Amino acid sequence: MPKTSARLLSLLSLLQARRDWPGALLAERLAVSPRTVRRDVDRLRELGYPIVASKGPDGGYRLDAGTRLPPLLFDDEQAVALAVALRIATAAGAGIEEAAARALHTVRQVMPARLRHRIDTLQVTAVERPAAPRADSGVLTALSAAVHAREVLRFDYPSASRPVPDGDGTPTPLRRVQPYHLVTWGGRWYLVAWDLDRDDWRIFRADRITPHAPTGPRFTPRELPGGTAAAFVTSRFHGSDGTGGWPCRGEVILDLPAAKVSPFIGDGVVEELGPDRCRLTLGSWSWPSLAAAIGMFDADIEVIGPPELRAAFAHLARRYAAAA
């Protein structure tokens, strides 16, 4: 590669690494004069890179956002990470699968053979529920913009029991929320938001949302139960109040080795008590479901507590006896 071209790539790489670069520091890093740096900056501008210069004794340069996409520079690890992300996006269920596949093809075409081999070893296949609805990419973009801007969002949200407007033309209720975060769970996209009319936190399926424009006034985000959107959503789908953990949690002793129990307990805790005994602490969304989950182990069970778990075992025993 010619010396000047190599220097331009080095300069571009440095500009992408941090926001502001003093001209003297760039010249030192590239082992050239400040005048050469200015010339190289002009060459990059001609290629379409929007480089902003700051004046003064400590004047420098910054790679700014542009109106068009110029050639991009990635090192090997960045190029592979981009390709892997695009590969995963083709199975993300966000309505961008086709665009992601085309972008992956474009990126792969300009990669050297050694990098193409690395990304070709990663194969991702999306296995979806038969009728799982997809979230529209435009809706996801609108929701993300409202979350980022911290602006009140208005949208139509038909319920599962009334998916379309009433027969008399009455529209579904308009929801007004303070959007907090977008999350994915089980192959679907959800919006976590504070519902202004219900005065409580809610989780909305993105594929049912029809946003209204414009967005409302800005707001100061509230403190989310659980600390993070991931913890809150996990707790809600577990059936708790969103503060974390399962609403029902019990402890038993199983006549099984801990090694045979631990692979099947998810977020439970197993403690070895001997070669053929272990203590299991497990949670679930209800006491009968917890008892049923523990009952899947083909072993004798001793209930440590609480009493609700013991009652759930008795309830299931009567039900199973009647079924037999």
C-alpha positions as CSV (number, residue, x, y, z in Angstrom):
1,M,0.0,0.0,0.0
2,P,1.4,3.4,-0.9
3,K,2.7,5.4,2.1
4,T,0.2,8.2,1.7
5,S,-2.8,5.8,1.5
6,A,-1.6,3.9,4.6
7,R,-1.2,7.2,6.5
8,L,-4.8,8.2,5.5
9,L,-6.1,5.0,6.9
10,S,-4.1,5.5,10.1
11,L,-5.4,9.1,10.4
12,L,-9.0,7.9,9.8
13,S,-8.6,5.2,12.4
14,L,-7.4,7.7,15.0
15,L,-10.2,10.1,14.3
16,Q,-12.7,7.3,14.8
17,A,-11.1,6.3,18.1
18,R,-11.9,9.4,20.1
19,R,-14.0,12.5,19.7
20,D,-11.4,15.3,19.5
21,W,-7.8,15.2,18.5
22,P,-5.4,18.1,18.9
23,G,-3.5,18.7,15.6
24,A,-0.1,18.5,17.3
25,L,-1.0,15.1,18.9
26,L,-2.2,13.7,15.5
27,A,1.1,14.8,13.9
28,E,3.0,13.2,16.7
29,R,1.1,9.9,16.4
30,L,1.5,9.8,12.7
31,A,5.2,11.0,12.8
32,V,4.5,13.8,10.3
33,S,4.3,17.5,10.3
34,P,1.1,19.5,11.2
35,R,1.1,20.7,7.6
36,T,0.9,17.1,6.4
37,V,-1.9,16.4,8.8
38,R,-3.9,19.3,7.3
39,R,-3.3,18.0,3.8
40,D,-4.4,14.5,4.8
41,V,-7.5,15.9,6.4
42,D,-8.4,17.7,3.2
43,R,-8.0,14.4,1.3
44,L,-10.4,12.6,3.6
45,R,-12.9,15.4,3.2
46,E,-12.7,15.0,-0.5
47,L,-13.6,11.3,0.1
48,G,-16.7,12.3,2.0
49,Y,-15.6,12.2,5.6
50,P,-17.0,15.2,7.5
51,I,-14.0,16.3,9.5
52,V,-14.5,19.5,11.6
53,A,-11.5,21.6,12.5
54,S,-11.3,23.7,15.6
55,K,-9.3,26.9,15.7
56,G,-6.9,28.3,18.4
57,P,-3.5,27.4,19.8
58,D,-4.8,23.9,20.7
59,G,-6.8,23.6,17.5
60,G,-7.6,20.1,16.3
61,Y,-10.0,17.8,14.4
62,R,-13.1,15.9,15.0
63,L,-14.9,13.3,12.8
64,D,-18.5,14.6,12.7
65,A,-21.7,13.1,11.5
66,G,-22.4,13.6,7.8
67,T,-25.3,13.7,5.4
68,R,-24.1,10.6,3.4
69,L,-22.2,7.4,4.2
70,P,-18.6,7.6,3.1
71,P,-16.3,4.5,3.0
72,L,-15.9,3.1,6.5
73,L,-12.7,1.7,8.1
74,F,-12.8,-1.3,10.4
75,D,-10.1,-3.4,11.9
76,D,-10.4,-7.2,11.7
77,E,-12.2,-7.6,15.0
78,Q,-14.7,-4.8,14.3
79,A,-15.4,-6.2,10.8
80,V,-16.1,-9.7,12.2
81,A,-18.3,-8.2,15.1
82,L,-20.3,-6.2,12.5
83,A,-20.9,-9.3,10.3
84,V,-21.9,-11.4,13.3
85,A,-24.3,-8.7,14.5
86,L,-25.9,-8.6,11.1
87,R,-26.1,-12.4,11.0
88,I,-28.0,-12.4,14.3
89,A,-30.2,-9.5,13.1
90,T,-31.5,-11.7,10.3
91,A,-33.2,-13.8,13.0
92,A,-34.1,-11.0,15.4
93,G,-37.8,-10.7,14.6
94,A,-37.6,-6.9,14.4
95,G,-38.8,-6.5,10.8
96,I,-35.3,-5.8,9.5
97,E,-34.3,-9.3,8.5
98,E,-34.2,-8.6,4.8
99,A,-32.3,-5.4,5.1
100,A,-29.8,-7.1,7.5
101,A,-29.3,-9.9,5.1
102,R,-28.5,-7.5,2.2
103,A,-26.2,-5.5,4.5
104,L,-24.4,-8.7,5.5
105,H,-23.9,-9.6,1.8
106,T,-22.5,-6.2,1.1
107,V,-20.1,-6.3,4.0
108,R,-19.0,-9.9,3.2
109,Q,-18.2,-9.0,-0.4
110,V,-15.6,-6.4,0.6
111,M,-14.0,-8.6,3.3
112,P,-10.6,-10.3,2.7
113,A,-10.8,-14.1,2.4
114,R,-9.5,-14.7,6.0
115,L,-12.4,-12.8,7.5
116,R,-15.0,-14.2,5.2
117,H,-14.0,-17.7,6.4
118,R,-14.5,-16.6,10.1
119,I,-18.0,-15.3,9.6
120,D,-19.1,-18.1,7.3
121,T,-18.6,-20.5,10.2
122,L,-21.4,-18.8,12.1
123,Q,-24.8,-20.1,10.9
124,V,-28.0,-18.8,12.5
125,T,-31.5,-20.2,11.8
126,A,-34.6,-18.5,13.2
127,V,-37.0,-21.0,14.7
128,E,-40.3,-19.1,15.3
129,R,-43.7,-19.9,16.7
130,P,-46.1,-20.8,13.9
131,A,-48.1,-17.5,14.1
132,A,-45.8,-15.2,16.1
133,P,-46.4,-11.7,14.9
134,R,-43.5,-9.5,14.0
135,A,-43.0,-6.0,15.3
136,D,-42.8,-3.4,12.5
137,S,-39.3,-1.8,12.2
138,G,-40.9,1.6,11.8
139,V,-42.8,1.2,15.1
140,L,-39.6,0.0,16.9
141,T,-37.8,3.1,15.6
142,A,-40.6,5.4,16.8
143,L,-40.6,3.8,20.2
144,S,-36.9,4.0,20.5
145,A,-36.9,7.7,19.5
146,A,-39.6,8.4,22.2
147,V,-37.5,6.5,24.8
148,H,-34.4,8.4,23.9
149,A,-36.1,11.8,23.8
150,R,-38.0,11.0,27.1
151,E,-41.3,12.2,25.5
152,V,-44.8,11.1,26.4
153,L,-46.0,8.6,23.8
154,R,-49.6,8.1,22.6
155,F,-50.7,4.9,20.9
156,D,-53.6,2.6,20.1
157,Y,-53.3,-0.7,21.9
158,P,-56.0,-3.3,21.2
159,S,-56.2,-6.1,23.8
160,A,-56.1,-9.8,23.0
161,S,-59.8,-10.0,23.7
162,R,-60.6,-7.1,21.5
163,P,-58.0,-7.0,18.7
164,V,-60.0,-4.7,16.4
165,P,-62.3,-1.7,16.9
166,D,-65.8,-2.5,18.1
167,G,-68.5,-3.2,15.6
168,D,-70.0,0.2,16.1
169,G,-66.8,1.8,15.0
170,T,-65.7,2.7,18.6
171,P,-61.9,2.8,18.5
172,T,-59.7,1.0,21.0
173,P,-58.7,3.1,24.0
174,L,-55.8,5.5,23.5
175,R,-52.9,4.8,25.8
176,R,-50.6,7.6,27.2
177,V,-47.3,6.4,28.6
178,Q,-43.9,7.6,29.6
179,P,-41.7,5.1,27.6
180,Y,-38.8,3.7,29.5
181,H,-37.1,0.9,27.5
182,L,-37.5,-1.6,24.7
183,V,-36.7,-5.2,25.5
184,T,-37.0,-8.6,23.8
185,W,-38.4,-11.6,25.5
186,G,-39.2,-15.0,23.9
187,G,-38.8,-13.8,20.4
188,R,-41.1,-10.7,20.9
189,W,-40.4,-7.0,21.4
190,Y,-41.9,-5.2,24.4
191,L,-42.1,-1.6,25.6
192,V,-41.7,-1.0,29.3
193,A,-43.5,2.2,30.2
194,W,-45.3,4.1,33.0
195,D,-49.0,4.2,32.1
196,L,-50.2,7.8,32.9
197,D,-53.9,6.8,33.1
198,R,-53.4,3.7,35.2
199,D,-50.7,5.2,37.4
200,D,-48.6,2.1,37.2
201,W,-45.8,0.3,35.2
202,R,-47.0,-1.7,32.2
203,I,-45.4,-3.9,29.6
204,F,-46.8,-3.5,26.0
205,R,-46.2,-5.8,23.1
206,A,-44.7,-3.8,20.3
207,D,-46.5,-5.6,17.5
208,R,-49.8,-4.4,18.9
209,I,-48.8,-0.7,19.2
210,T,-49.9,1.9,16.7
211,P,-48.1,5.1,17.6
212,H,-49.7,8.5,17.3
213,A,-47.8,11.6,16.2
214,P,-46.6,14.0,17.5
215,T,-45.2,12.8,20.8
216,G,-46.1,14.6,24.0
217,P,-44.1,16.7,26.5
218,R,-40.8,15.7,27.9
219,F,-40.7,13.9,31.3
220,T,-38.2,12.9,34.0
221,P,-37.9,9.1,34.1
222,R,-39.2,7.4,37.2
223,E,-37.3,4.7,39.2
224,L,-38.1,1.3,37.7
225,P,-38.8,-1.5,40.2
226,G,-36.1,-4.1,40.0
227,G,-33.4,-1.6,39.0
228,T,-33.2,-2.6,35.3
229,A,-35.6,-3.2,32.5
230,A,-34.4,-6.8,32.2
231,A,-35.0,-7.5,35.9
232,F,-38.4,-5.8,35.8
233,V,-39.6,-7.8,32.7
234,T,-38.2,-11.0,34.0
235,S,-40.0,-10.5,37.3
236,R,-43.3,-9.6,35.7
237,F,-43.3,-12.6,33.5
238,H,-42.5,-14.7,36.5
239,G,-45.6,-13.3,38.1
240,S,-44.1,-11.0,40.8
241,D,-44.7,-7.3,41.3
242,G,-41.5,-6.4,39.4
243,T,-39.2,-6.0,42.4
244,G,-37.3,-9.2,41.5
245,G,-37.6,-12.9,42.1
246,W,-40.4,-15.4,42.0
247,P,-43.6,-14.7,44.0
248,C,-43.5,-18.3,45.4
249,R,-40.3,-19.9,46.6
250,G,-39.9,-23.1,48.5
251,E,-37.3,-25.5,49.8
252,V,-37.3,-29.3,49.7
253,I,-34.9,-32.3,50.2
254,L,-34.7,-34.7,47.3
255,D,-33.4,-38.3,47.4
256,L,-31.2,-37.6,44.4
257,P,-27.6,-36.6,43.9
258,A,-27.1,-32.9,43.4
259,A,-25.4,-33.6,40.0
260,K,-28.6,-35.1,38.6
261,V,-30.8,-32.2,39.8
262,S,-28.7,-29.1,39.0
263,P,-29.0,-29.2,35.2
264,F,-32.8,-28.9,35.4
265,I,-33.4,-26.2,38.0
266,G,-32.8,-22.9,36.0
267,D,-32.3,-20.2,38.5
268,G,-32.8,-22.5,41.5
269,V,-30.2,-23.4,44.1
270,V,-29.1,-27.0,44.8
271,E,-27.0,-28.0,47.8
272,E,-25.4,-31.5,48.1
273,L,-26.2,-33.2,51.4
274,G,-24.7,-36.6,50.6
275,P,-24.0,-39.0,47.7
276,D,-27.8,-39.5,47.1
277,R,-29.4,-36.4,48.8
278,C,-29.6,-32.7,48.0
279,R,-31.4,-29.6,49.2
280,L,-33.3,-27.7,46.5
281,T,-34.5,-24.1,46.7
282,L,-36.7,-23.2,43.7
283,G,-39.2,-20.5,42.7
284,S,-42.3,-20.3,40.5
285,W,-45.3,-18.1,39.7
286,S,-47.7,-20.2,41.9
287,W,-47.5,-22.8,44.6
288,P,-49.1,-25.6,42.6
289,S,-46.7,-24.9,39.7
290,L,-43.8,-25.0,42.1
291,A,-44.9,-28.3,43.5
292,A,-45.4,-29.7,40.0
293,A,-41.9,-28.6,38.9
294,I,-40.4,-30.3,41.9
295,G,-42.5,-33.4,41.3
296,M,-40.9,-33.9,37.9
297,F,-37.9,-35.4,39.7
298,D,-38.4,-39.1,40.2
299,A,-37.5,-39.2,43.8
300,D,-38.9,-39.0,47.3
301,I,-39.5,-35.4,48.5
302,E,-39.2,-33.9,52.0
303,V,-40.8,-30.4,52.2
304,I,-38.8,-28.0,54.4
305,G,-41.1,-25.1,53.8
306,P,-43.1,-23.0,53.6
307,P,-46.5,-24.4,54.6
308,E,-48.0,-23.2,51.3
309,L,-45.7,-25.5,49.4
310,R,-46.8,-28.5,51.5
311,A,-50.4,-27.6,50.9
312,A,-49.8,-27.4,47.2
313,F,-48.4,-31.0,47.2
314,A,-51.5,-32.2,49.0
315,H,-53.7,-30.4,46.5
316,L,-51.9,-32.0,43.6
317,A,-52.0,-35.4,45.3
318,R,-55.8,-35.3,45.5
319,R,-56.1,-34.1,41.9
320,Y,-53.7,-36.8,40.6
321,A,-55.5,-39.5,42.7
322,A,-58.8,-38.4,41.2
323,A,-57.4,-38.6,37.7
324,A,-56.1,-42.1,38.3
